[in-house]
């Protein structure tokens, strides 16, 4: 089942624990090296 977070990202880390497939990573694990959240 797909889950879509529609809230505007404010970099609060709340989505990291809520993602059932752990598909959202923070800057420490961001493969692009950019200062954003990365969803894979």
C-alpha positions as CSV (number, residue, x, y, z in Angstrom):
1,X,0.0,0.0,0.0
2,X,1.4,3.4,-1.0
3,X,1.5,6.1,1.7
4,X,1.8,9.7,0.7
5,X,2.8,12.4,3.1
6,X,1.2,15.6,1.9
7,X,2.4,18.0,4.6
8,X,5.0,20.6,3.7
9,X,8.4,19.4,4.9
10,X,9.8,21.5,7.8
11,X,12.7,19.2,8.5
12,X,11.3,18.0,11.8
13,X,12.2,14.3,11.3
14,X,8.6,13.2,12.2
15,X,8.2,11.3,8.9
16,X,11.3,9.1,9.5
17,X,9.7,7.0,12.2
18,X,6.3,7.1,10.5
19,X,7.4,5.6,7.2
20,X,6.4,1.9,7.2
21,X,9.1,0.9,4.7
22,X,11.9,3.1,6.0
23,X,12.1,4.8,2.6
24,X,12.8,8.3,3.9
25,X,16.3,9.1,5.1
26,X,17.7,12.2,6.7
27,X,20.8,14.2,5.7
28,X,23.2,11.7,7.3
29,X,22.1,9.0,5.0
30,X,21.2,11.1,2.0
31,X,22.9,9.7,-1.1
32,X,22.6,12.9,-3.0
33,X,24.6,14.9,-0.4
34,X,22.1,17.7,-0.6
35,X,20.5,19.4,2.4
36,X,17.1,17.7,1.8
37,X,15.2,14.6,2.8
38,X,15.5,11.8,0.3
39,X,12.7,9.4,-0.4
40,X,13.6,6.2,-2.3
